[in-house]
Amino acid sequence: MKTLVDLPESQLKALTQIGEKRKLSRAAVIREAIETYLGTQPKAKKDDAFGLWGDRKIDGLEYQRKLRSEW
């Protein structure tokens, strides 16, 4: 997929130089940089929501019944 991104001239120049040194296209250097950056980001875990209901004053099942009673 193609994406349009505006970069300052200094970054384009640096990316071109890196590509020339490594014999890669500028696009390949950008893809590698993005992949490296994404690898440093925390991944969502399926238990991230665990405990979100903990400070509620009403029981979860009770709350569900109350909502459904409106139907």
Buried (B, 14 or more C-beta within 10 A) or exposed (E): EEEEEEEEEEEEEBBEEBBEEEEBEBEBBBEBEEEEEEEEEEEEEEEEEEEEEEEEEEEEEEEEEEEEEEE
